[in-house]
Structure formats: structure tokens, C-alpha cells
């Protein structure tokens, strides 16, 4: 008996042990959180101090905790990265990676590159190898060609699109672009005037209907019971006694489930609400800013210092529009040093290639990124071109900027947090903080060291790329 009893206990324990993975899988399916812990040699949070021998606790693709000696469930998966440096994933702020070029001009705020991006046909490995976890694809053309759209560089298809970013507004050819910009503003104002006109017509119609209803109520004798002599006779009892009305067989009033809908018929209809006409989508972002003083960010693209003055002139008539986000094209050989202080007064976020140029017609080196940062601008870096070689050169170029005087933190934020701010996604991307997306990049050393390489890339808590093993 005792042997049989012990045998039954043994069989039960074995069955429970074998069923444990299935139970865990079922719990995951039923919505229990899935934890992952990264044991890192160093964590560059860009939200505070760097953490040596730090830990990052992830739950369902989000960052739950960051620090040292953290508590987490024993069932959590552990990623060993004690020989690696972990930082927020890099974000490409302006690219047409593997997209064809085309010419488009005019006002097209409704044209999105989402119709051009086919993720399944793109080779994003060079982006991943450079440390980019996300990229903003922009529409080609001049004038107002459309908004940018942000995608993750890898991961499940349903999690790759992150949303709409800025609306491109070129100002590199003021004679053409300035007129296009002004025409967009004029069209937006006309759209708002159309809505206001429709609102006034609706209000007049409602007012007239209310006046007619009130007048009808005053003149309609049916609304005043007791004024008709016939009604008085009907109300008098016959033979001194009040008689009940004669009920016909099958009278619906006799049925207990029958409702008297007379009251419903006499109740007033709910007031109508105004439905505004649709705004022309080609200028809707401008109408939103003019009417609500908020909307999609506007990215003004300049080619020389004087373009900023033309833009300021165009913005004078529409102070509601924001003038804080700029892309400075070909910064290494232009004359932007003339407007650094003005951009600082704008408290601008500036997209710029990571390079040290020369003052025009001189051999004097000019560190434009550092000067912009000192003036109070937020600097975000854009690779010089959409080529794999330029992606590989981005980190060495950032290191050159730091050696020449740019703060190391500004260099690293220039490819992470500052880009996220420009794209309006700083609540999800750009730093390693609680609640943000687990989009991370792993290095085998300091990110700005020449000998360092990207070893792994994670998006939404999943490891999506690993460097090939060195022979």
C-alpha cells in the first residue's frame, strides 16, 4: 500500500513538471505579462546618469524598470549583455531609403509616403547594422510634398508603423517656394471661411425654424384645450355621472404590454448639431494650426541663411504656424553661421549633417553643430546620403564632432532623443525610461569609439538583428 501511494505521488509530480511549460504558455495566452531582463555592462539611458552593471526590465515590449539590483519575476527571461553597452535605438530623421525619386511640386499635404513603402521588399540590414531602430521616410518633391511617416527598421509587420511625423515645407527656392507656402495658407483660410459661412447659414436656419415653431404654437387652437365648445360638451358627464369611454373588442389599450406612444409623438425632437463641411486635405494641417493653434509639426527646409529671412517674412501674416523645426541642407559649405543666433531665438530643432565645415571663401573651420547647441538649438543629425557607406560613417563623424567640442551627450541625443522630439514621439522613443518602447541597440564598446560595433538590435522587446559571428 505504501509503495503504491508513493508511486502515485511520484507520477503526479512528474505530470505537473511536464505540464509546466504548457501552463506557462497558456498563462501567456491569457494575458499574463511576459518579462525580459537585460543584464548590461553599461546602460546609457540619456535620461540621467549612465549605469554600470545595470539592468533593464522589460514587460510586453515596454521598459518597466531601469537601474541596479532590481527585483523581477524568477520566470523572466534573461539576456546576458555584461560585455555590451546598451542605449536607446537610433532614429533616422529624414530618409528615402530604397525608394525611387520623383518630381512633385505644389501643395500636397495629403500625399503620404506610406503608399510607397513596401516593408517586405526592403533590405533594412544596413540600417540595423548602423544601429537604427526607426526611420522617418519623407515624400520627394518641392513646395509642400507631404508628411513623413515613421517605421521601425525590423520586427512584426503590425508593429512597424509608428505614425506620421512632420510636414515637409521647402524654402530652398524662395521665388517659387514662398509663393507656394503663401498659397497654401490662403487656401487654408478659405476652407475655414467656408466652414464659418456654413455654420452661420445653419444657425440662421435653426433660428428661423424655432421662430416658426413658436408662432405656430401661439396660433394653433389645437394647442389650447378647452377653447372649443364641442370639447366642453364632451367633457360634461351624461346624467350627472361620468361615463367611461366605450371599449371596443381588441382595443390595444386593453393589452398590458401595449405602450401609449402619444407622449413620444408630442415630445420635442432633440436639437440638431452642426456638421461642418470637410476641409480640403491638401491644406488641412495649415487650417488646423490657424484654427486650433496645434497640429502636425512643419519641417522647413533651407539651403542658405537668407532662406530663413524669407520664411520669417512669409510667417508674419500667420503667427499661428510654428517656426521651430528646420532642416539645413549642405551645412558644411553654406553660410548658416549668419543665422545661428536667430535659430537660437526660434528655440529651433535643427536637422543637420554631422560635419565641420569652413566659412565661405576661407580656410577657417566652423563647427556649426556645436555653435547651434550653444545658441540654444536642439540638434538632430542626418546622414549625408542614403547609402550604406554613409550610415557606417555616421558614428565616426559624430566622434569627430565630440573631439572638436560638441558635448558627448548632445552627440548621442542627436541620433536618439532629439530626433524623437522632432518627430513628436519622445513619449515612446529616444531614452531608456519606464513606459517607453523597448527599442534598443547593443554595442561591444563605447558607441563613439572607432573600434566599437553594433552587436544586436531590439525593437518592441524582440531581438530582431544580431551581428554575424567573427571568424
Buried (B, 14 or more C-beta within 10 A) or exposed (E): EEEEEEEEEEEEEEEEEEEEEEEEEEEEEEEEEBBBBBBBBBBBBBBEEEBEEBBBBBBBBBBBBBEEEEEBEEEBEEBEBEEBBBBBBBBBBBBBBBBEEEEBBBBBBBBBBBEBBEBEEBEBEBBBBBBBBBBBBBBBBBBBBBBBBBBBBBBEEEBBBBEBBBBBBBBBBBEBBBEBBBBBBBBBBEBBEBBEEBEEEBEEEEEEEEEEEEEEEEEEEEEEEEEEEEEEEEEEEEEEEEEEEEEEEEEEEEEEEEEEEEEEEEEEEEEEEEEEEEBBEBBBBBBBBBBEEEBBBBBBBBBBBBBBBBBEEBBEEBEBBBBBBBBBBBBBEBBBBBBBEBBBEBEBBBBBBBBBBEEEEEEEEBBBBBBBBBBBBBBBBBBBEBEBEBBEBBBEBBBBBBEEEBBBEBBBBBBBBBBBBBBBBBEBBBBBBEEBBBBBBBBBBBBBBEEBBBBBBBBBBBBBBEBEEEE
